Amino acid sequence: MDIRFRSEELERRTLSSRACLSSASRGRQLKEEECSVRTAFQRDRDRIIHSKSYRRLKHKTQVFIIPEGDHYRTRLTHTIEVAQIARTVARALRLNEDLAEAVALGHDLGHTPFGHAGEKALDSVFKPGFKHNVQSLRVVEILEGGRGLNLTWEVRDGILNHTGPEMSSTLEGQIVRFADRVAYINHDIDDAIRGGIITTEQIPAECLAVLGKKHRDRINTMVLDLIYTNMDETAQIKMSPSILAATEKLRDFMFESVYIGSKAKRDEDKACHVVQNLYKHFLGHAELLPPEFRQRACEENIDRAVCDYIAGMTDNFAIRIYQGYFLPLPWDALAP
């Protein structure tokens, strides 16, 4: 018996009847030989971690565009925090921790440079529209490595439905949906206080009374609520009404005070300008695209290829490319 079989048997014996077993996965887009050591979901997790798309998240905006401080979150650190919360909840509920982790690690792979400002900018110029969750699915199905990662159906379903109107088909995927919100609300508050955008005193007192005054207390309250609210045989992951109401009010406060019109967003118009002008430029100059995206233009269309190329850029790379095409470079009289 190989190691994977033992792991799959352990899942059958120890996980809840509600859990998604790796041995019961709906499978991959392309059939392939199973790993002798790792389960299907463990293998998916490893493929995401080793992907270029995952590594690029370290240079993509979370809230602050190109922050100067070392302690502000990036899209990568956000992803790691989501994975940690998702694993904690999944383990406590005896659900499949490996599946939850894989979905969490892959959920933001399709995010643009400059965070939601970049997403809004691409959505305004790319005629079919742009949503980062749909792009994340496209990354793992098609773009990464030129042929995608060939992930299991359950991980792809969780990535697509971590946001938007549809819920994931697995409870593990639904956990990630909540873990994403728990992570970004709380760490964005932490970053906004550090950046002088808000003060603790401005946070609605009724939210603090329910969730806790400190960063760690609020996360702990939300995570414990997710665990204890879903201990019974619930068909769908949910928060208790009181914690959900406080969480939603805190989210509304962040939109009013940080996400829209604050100092943290002062350069969003510039970021949108960069993304939109790069899109228009490459649309008229397909020959400037890297070879793999020129090939993508032939296989699908130029609009799609340009959108894919820009969505994959990091903040600094997008600015550097923009400067090269649209800003004058210093003239060196001694240059050959």
N, C-alpha and C positions, 0 to 999 in steps of 0.2 A: 504494500500500500504506500503510495507516495504522500508527500507532506500535504499537498492540496486536498487530497481525499480526507485526511485527518482533520484539516481545518473545516472542510465542508460538513463533516460529521459533527464536529464540535458546534457549529452553527445550529444544526438540526436539534441537538440535544439541549442547548443553553439559551437560544434566542426565543423571544416571544412568538406566539403563533401569528402575530401581526407583522413580524419582521419580513423583509424581502431577503430570501436566501440566495446566496451567490450561485448555488447549484441549480436554482430555479429561474435564473435570468432568462429573459426573452432572447438573449444572444446579441451578437454583433452584426453590423451591416454585411461584413464579409467573414465567412467562416475561417477559423484558423485553429491551429493546434493549441490545446490548453497548456498552461504552464504547470510544471510538476510540483512547484513550491507554492505559488501564490494563487489565491482565489481570483475569480474574474474581476471583482471590484477592487481588490488590492492591486491588481495589474493596471486597472484604469487609473487609480491614484498615482502610481509610479509613472505612467506615461505622461500624465499632466505635469507632474513635478519636473520631469526631464525635458519638457517642451520649451521651445524658444518663446512662445507666447506667454508662458508663465513667468519666465525670467524677465521679460519686458515690463511686467507689472510694477517692478521696483522703481521705474522711472515714469510712471503715469500718475496723474493727479487723483487724489481722493477728494479733498475740499479745497485746500490751498494750492494754487497754481505755482509750480516750481518753488516750494517753500525753502527758505534759507536755513532754518533750524534743523538740527539732526533728529529731533524727536517728533516731528509731525508725521502723521500717517501718510502712506502712499497706497496705491491700489493693491500692492503686494502685502503690506502689513495688514491692511483691512481683510484681505482674503485669508491670511493666517489666523486672524482673530475669529473670523466666521467659522473656520474649520474647527478651531478649539471649542467654541461654544456648541457647535453641531455634534461633535464627538461626545462631549459631556452629556448632552441631553439624550442622544441615541443610546449611549452605554447605560444610563440610568433606567431607560425604558426597555432595555433588552432588545433594542432594534439593531439593525446592521450598521455598526460604527464605520466599517470600511466604505460602505455605500455613501453614508452621509458625508464622510471626509472627501471622497472623490468628487461628489457634486459641489461641495463647498469650494474646493480648490479650483474647480473649473468654471465656477458660475460667472466670473467677470473677465474671462479671457478675451472677450470681444469688445471690451471697453475702449473707447477712443482716447487719444491724447486730450488733456485738459478736462477730463471727467465728463460731467453731464453737459457742460458748455460745448464740448466737442461733439457730443452725441446730438445735441440740439442743432448744431451747425451742419452736421452731415445730413440730418433728417430734413433740413430745409432745402438742400440742394440735390440730394439723391432722390429721384422721382418715386421709386417704390417705397421710400421711407426707411428710416434707420432706427432700430431698437437694439440696445447692447446685448440683451439676452438672446435674441435671434442671431446676432453676429457671433456670440459665444458658441452657439450650436454650430454655426457655419465653420468656425475655427476648428473645432474638434472633428467635424465630419468631412471637411474638404481642404481647408487652407494649411493647417499645420503640416510642415514637411512636404507639401504639395499633394498629399493624398489623405490628410486627416489622421486621427489617432485610432480609428476603428474601435470606439468605446462601446460598452454595452448599452442596450436600449434604456435601462433604468437610469444610468448616469446622464445620458443625453436628455431624457425626459426631465430630470431634476434641474439640469442646467437651463433648459428652455423655460421652465415654469417657476424659476426662483422669484420672478416678478411678473406682473401682468395679470390678466383676468383669469387665467386657467391655473388650477392647482396641480401640483405634481401627483402622479398616480401612486407613488409610494409615500409612506409616512416619513421615511428618511429624507426624501426630497422636500417634503413639507416642513420638516425641522429646519432645513437650510434656509427656507424662505423666512422663517422667524429669526433664525440666528443672524442672518444678514441685517435685519432691522435692529435687533438688539445691539449688534456690534456697531453699526454706523451711527445710530442715534447717540450712543454713549461715547464713542471715541471722537465723534465730531464735536460734542460738547467739550470734551477734554482739550481738543486742539483749539477750539474757538476761545476758550478761557485763556489758554497759553498765548494765543495770538492777540489778546486784548480786544476781541470782537464782542464778547459778552462777559459778564461777571456771574459768579454763583448766585448773588443776590437777585439777579434778573430772572433766574429760572423759576417758573411758576411754583409757588409754595405748596399748592395742593398736590403737585406731582412729586415733589421732594418728600412730602408727608407719607405718600403711599409707597414710593420706590426707594427712597433713601437719599441722604444728602451728599454722600460721597460717590465717586465714580464706581468703585468696586462694589459698594452696597447696591447701587441701582442694577448693575449687571447681575449680581447675585440674586436679587429679588426677581428679576425677569426670568432668569434661568431656572430657579427653583419653582417658579410658577408654571413654566412650561413642563417641568418634570411632574409635579404633583397633580396638575390639571389633567394630564394625559396618562396617569397610571392605570386607569381602568381601560376597558376595551373600547376606547373611542375610535370612531371610524375616520376621524380627521384631526390633525394636530391643531390645537387652539390654545389661547390664553384665557384665564379667568376674566369675567367682565370688568372687574375693578382694575386689574393690572393692565388689561388691554386699553381701557379708557384713559388711564394715566399715561400709558406709552404713546397713544395717539395724540394726546394733548401735548406731550413733550416733543413729538415729531412736528406738530403744527408750530410750536414755538420756534423750533430750529428753522423751519421754512421762513417764518416771519423775521427772525433775527439774524440768521446766518446765511441760509441757502439763497435768499433773494435780496439783492441790493446792499449787502453789507460790504465792509472793507475787504473781506476775504474774496469777494466776487468782483473787485474793482477792475480787474484785467480780463474779465470774461468776454467783453466785446472784442478786445484785441485777439483773444484766443479764437473766437468764432471767425474773425476776419482771416486769421492764418489758415484755418481749416477750409473755409469756403473758397479762398483764393487758390490754395493748392489744388483743390478739387477741380476748379475751372481750368487751371493751368494744365494739369495732366490730361484733362478731357480733350484739350486741343493739341496735346503733344504726347501721344501715346508712346512715341519712340523713346521718351525719357523714363518710362517705367522700367523697373528691374525685369529681367527676362521672364521670371515666373509669372509676373503679372501681365506682361505682354501676351504670354501664352494663355492666361486666364481670359484676357480680352477676346482672343480668338475663339476660345471654347464657349464663352457666354456672351459678354458684351463689354465695351469699354467703360460704361458707367459702373458696372459691377466691379470690374477690376480696379478702377481708381478708388472706389469706396473701400474695397478690401485693403488696398495698399495704405491709405490714409488712416483707416481705423486701427491698423496694426502699429502705427508709429508711436514712439514715446514722445513726451512733451519736448524734450531737448532736441530730438531728431527732427521733429516737425518745424521747430523754430530755425534750426540750422538749414534745412532744405529751403524754407521760405526766404531766409536771408540770402541764400545763394542765387535765387531766381528773381527776387524783387528789390533787394537793397544793393547799393553800389559797394563794391569792394575797394579796399585801400589800394592806391596805385603806387607801385614800387619802381622808381626809375632805373634801379640797378638790376631789376629782374631780367632774365634772358628773354 
